[in-house]
Amino acid sequence: AFADAAVAAGSVFASFFVGSVKFYAAKTKEERTAGAALLAKAAVNGSPDAHHTLAIMHFNGSGGRRKDKDPEAGAALCARGNILFNSVPAKRELGHCLQDGFGVERDVALGKKLLVEAAAEDTQTPAIDIAVSAATAAAAAVEERLRKRNDINTLQEAVTASREVSNAARAAAREHLHATPENRFLLDWFNPDVCGEVLPPGMHACSHPLCGRVETRRHEFRRCSCCGRVRYCSRSCQSLDWRLQHKFACLPLLELYGWMESDAESVDGGSVGPSPPGSPGGADFGGASSAAAAAEA
């Protein structure tokens, strides 16, 4: 009731927050439509976060069918968010769009420039670098312990080991980073140990640990094109999660243990491809490559 009153009073943040919650936590089409309308209202009234969220919705065709994807509209929203507000998430998304020719005419040089600018903006936020350093140190400690055991002899054992390393990195990063209010709400809402809400069978949440966005239909989010075991709502989440944790659990780590997952062995049944150690597997957003994700790593 308080949030609705804030929306009625004209609060731009309240429109964005309530819109995000209603859209992603909706149980009916009417609730989702109302959420989208509030997000549009927040964007019109100058919310950079609403611009980015609406762009992601257009990229994924969220709330509709696969054919409802509108990459042109998503790219336009990112361009607006970048130009008007210097929004780092919008800048990062637009950089990937330009590199991939997704929703805009392909311009690799300009895309790389925007990705470099977004990475530079990240360095102005000490918590991110501290989190990345903590995650790397925690992962290295667990990996060293696993190496000394020298008992990883099967693919499944290698996958389990990589997850252990990734979980250590995630826990260390979380000590230094905090989810935004709308993301925190969604993370708690879909956490069985907090609010008890459970996603329908076949639906997934974004794999970035501080995102909270969830699929509105099956197979909406794109899987990592390298390992196929994680899903992301956007290229921003994919590139940031690579730095925080996924680089410790993707195929490069399996290669360290001498194992390479094949199509037939894929845990999720999706195709995977070899990737050189140290380079990320880019989630397949409009044909995005791992090299594009690495531009700002």
C-alpha positions in Angstrom: 0.0 0.0 0.0 2.8 2.4 0.9 4.6 1.7 -2.5 1.4 2.2 -4.4 0.8 5.5 -2.5 4.4 6.6 -3.6 3.5 5.7 -7.2 0.3 7.7 -7.0 2.3 10.6 -5.5 4.5 10.7 -8.6 7.7 9.0 -7.3 9.8 7.9 -10.3 11.7 5.4 -8.2 8.5 3.9 -6.8 7.1 3.5 -10.4 10.3 1.7 -11.4 10.4 -0.5 -8.3 6.7 -1.4 -8.3 6.8 -1.9 -12.0 9.8 -4.3 -11.9 8.2 -6.3 -9.0 4.8 -6.5 -10.7 6.2 -7.5 -14.0 8.6 -10.3 -12.9 6.6 -11.5 -9.9 3.3 -11.4 -11.7 0.9 -14.3 -11.7 -1.5 -12.9 -14.2 -1.3 -11.2 -17.6 -3.0 -8.1 -16.1 -0.4 -7.7 -13.4 2.4 -8.1 -15.9 0.8 -5.5 -18.2 0.4 -3.1 -15.2 4.1 -3.6 -14.3 5.2 -2.9 -17.9 3.1 0.3 -17.9 4.7 1.5 -14.6 8.2 0.8 -16.1 7.3 2.8 -19.2 6.0 5.7 -17.0 9.3 5.6 -15.0 11.4 5.7 -18.2 9.4 8.7 -19.6 9.9 10.5 -16.3 13.7 10.0 -16.5 14.6 6.7 -14.8 17.8 5.3 -16.3 17.2 1.9 -14.6 13.8 1.7 -16.2 15.4 2.3 -19.6 17.7 -0.6 -19.1 15.0 -2.9 -17.7 12.7 -2.2 -20.6 15.5 -2.8 -23.0 16.1 -6.2 -21.5 12.4 -7.0 -21.8 12.4 -6.0 -25.5 15.6 -8.1 -26.2 14.0 -11.2 -24.6 10.4 -10.6 -25.7 9.5 -10.8 -21.9 5.9 -11.3 -21.1 5.1 -12.5 -24.7 6.2 -15.1 -27.2 9.6 -15.6 -28.7 8.5 -13.8 -31.9 7.7 -10.7 -29.8 11.4 -9.9 -29.3 12.3 -6.4 -30.5 16.0 -5.9 -30.5 15.7 -2.6 -32.4 13.6 -1.1 -29.6 15.9 -2.6 -27.0 19.0 -1.0 -28.6 17.2 2.3 -28.9 16.4 2.3 -25.2 20.0 1.5 -24.4 21.2 4.3 -26.7 18.8 6.7 -24.9 20.0 5.5 -21.5 23.6 6.0 -22.5 23.2 9.4 -24.0 20.8 11.0 -21.5 22.0 9.4 -18.3 25.4 7.9 -19.0 23.9 4.6 -17.7 26.7 2.0 -17.4 24.4 -1.0 -17.9 22.8 0.7 -20.9 26.3 1.5 -22.3 27.4 -2.0 -21.8 24.4 -3.5 -23.5 24.7 -1.1 -26.4 28.4 -1.9 -26.8 27.5 -5.6 -27.2 24.7 -4.8 -29.6 27.0 -2.8 -31.8 29.7 -5.5 -31.8 27.1 -8.2 -32.7 24.9 -6.1 -35.0 22.0 -7.0 -32.7 19.2 -4.4 -33.2 21.6 -1.9 -34.7 24.0 -1.7 -37.7 27.2 -3.5 -36.7 30.0 -1.2 -35.6 32.7 -3.3 -33.9 35.0 -0.3 -33.2 32.3 1.8 -31.5 31.0 -1.2 -29.6 34.4 -1.9 -28.2 34.8 1.8 -27.3 31.6 1.7 -25.3 32.6 -1.6 -23.5 35.9 0.0 -22.6 34.1 3.0 -21.2 31.7 0.8 -19.2 34.7 -1.1 -17.8 36.4 2.2 -16.9 33.2 3.3 -15.1 33.2 0.1 -13.1 36.7 0.9 -11.8 35.1 4.1 -10.2 33.1 1.7 -8.0 35.7 0.3 -5.6 33.3 -2.4 -4.4 33.3 -4.1 -7.7 37.1 -4.5 -7.9 37.2 -5.5 -4.2 34.6 -8.2 -4.9 36.4 -9.4 -8.0 39.7 -9.7 -6.0 38.0 -11.5 -3.2 36.3 -13.9 -5.5 39.5 -14.6 -7.4 41.4 -15.3 -4.1 38.6 -17.5 -2.7 38.4 -19.5 -6.0 42.2 -19.9 -6.1 42.3 -21.3 -2.6 39.6 -23.9 -3.4 41.2 -24.8 -6.7 44.6 -25.3 -5.1 43.0 -27.7 -2.5 41.3 -29.6 -5.3 44.5 -29.9 -7.3 46.3 -31.4 -4.3 43.6 -34.0 -3.9 44.3 -35.2 -7.4 41.3 -37.4 -7.5 39.1 -35.8 -10.2 38.9 -38.6 -12.7 35.5 -38.2 -14.4 33.6 -35.4 -16.2 31.0 -35.3 -13.5 33.6 -34.9 -10.8 35.2 -32.1 -12.8 31.8 -30.4 -13.1 31.2 -30.8 -9.3 34.7 -29.4 -8.6 34.2 -26.4 -10.8 30.9 -25.6 -9.1 32.7 -25.8 -5.7 35.2 -23.3 -6.9 32.4 -21.1 -8.4 30.4 -21.2 -5.2 33.4 -20.1 -3.2 33.9 -17.2 -5.5 30.2 -16.2 -5.3 30.2 -16.3 -1.5 33.3 -14.1 -1.4 31.9 -11.6 -3.9 28.6 -11.3 -2.1 30.3 -10.0 1.0 31.3 -6.8 -0.9 28.3 -6.3 -3.2 24.7 -5.6 -2.5 21.7 -6.1 -4.7 19.6 -3.0 -5.7 16.2 -2.8 -3.9 14.2 -4.2 -6.8 16.7 -7.0 -7.4 16.8 -7.8 -3.6 13.0 -8.1 -3.5 13.0 -10.5 -6.5 15.8 -12.6 -5.1 13.9 -12.9 -1.8 10.6 -13.4 -3.5 11.8 -16.4 -5.4 13.9 -17.8 -2.6 12.1 -20.8 -1.1 13.8 -20.1 2.3 12.6 -16.5 2.4 9.2 -15.9 0.8 8.6 -19.4 -0.4 7.7 -18.6 -4.0 8.8 -21.2 -6.4 9.3 -20.8 -10.2 7.2 -23.0 -12.4 8.8 -26.1 -13.8 11.2 -25.3 -16.7 11.5 -21.6 -15.8 14.8 -20.2 -14.6 16.2 -17.1 -12.9 19.1 -15.1 -14.2 22.4 -16.7 -13.0 23.9 -13.5 -11.9 23.8 -13.8 -8.1 22.5 -10.2 -7.6 20.0 -9.9 -10.5 16.7 -11.6 -9.5 15.0 -11.4 -12.9 13.2 -14.5 -13.9 11.9 -16.0 -17.1 8.3 -15.2 -18.1 8.3 -18.2 -20.5 10.4 -21.3 -21.0 13.8 -20.8 -22.7 13.5 -17.0 -22.5 17.0 -16.4 -21.2 20.1 -17.4 -23.1 22.5 -20.1 -21.9 26.3 -19.7 -21.9 27.3 -20.8 -25.3 30.4 -22.4 -23.9 29.2 -24.6 -21.1 25.4 -24.4 -21.4 24.9 -24.6 -17.6 24.0 -21.0 -16.8 21.4 -18.5 -18.1 21.4 -14.8 -18.3 18.7 -12.1 -18.8 21.2 -9.8 -20.5 24.8 -9.3 -21.7 25.4 -7.0 -18.8 24.6 -9.8 -16.3 26.7 -12.3 -18.3 29.8 -10.1 -18.5 29.7 -9.1 -14.8 29.0 -12.7 -13.6 32.0 -13.9 -15.7 34.2 -11.6 -13.6 32.6 -12.6 -10.3 32.2 -16.4 -10.6 31.4 -18.1 -13.9 35.0 -18.0 -15.2 35.8 -20.4 -12.4 33.2 -22.9 -13.5 33.0 -22.7 -17.2 34.8 -25.0 -19.7 38.3 -23.5 -19.2 38.3 -24.9 -15.7 37.2 -28.3 -16.9 40.1 -28.2 -19.4 42.5 -27.7 -16.5 41.3 -31.1 -15.2 41.7 -32.6 -18.6 38.0 -32.9 -19.5 36.0 -31.4 -22.3 32.2 -31.6 -22.3 30.7 -32.7 -25.6 27.3 -32.1 -27.0 26.1 -35.5 -25.9 27.4 -35.0 -22.4 25.9 -31.5 -21.9 24.1 -31.4 -18.6 21.2 -29.3 -20.1 21.2 -30.9 -23.5 22.3 -27.8 -25.3 25.3 -27.4 -27.5 28.6 -26.3 -26.1 31.9 -25.4 -27.7 35.5 -25.4 -26.7 36.9 -22.2 -25.4 40.6 -21.4 -24.6 41.4 -21.1 -20.9 40.7 -17.6 -19.6 38.1 -16.5 -22.1 34.4 -16.4 -21.3 31.6 -18.3 -23.0 29.3 -15.6 -24.2 25.6 -16.1 -23.7 24.0 -16.3 -27.1 22.3 -12.9 -27.4 21.8 -12.4 -31.1 24.9 -14.4 -32.0 27.2 -12.9 -29.4 30.6 -14.4 -29.2 32.8 -15.0 -26.2 35.3 -12.5 -27.6 32.8 -9.7 -27.2 32.2 -10.6 -23.6 36.0 -10.6 -23.0 36.4 -7.0 -24.3 35.7 -5.6 -20.8 36.9 -8.5 -18.6 
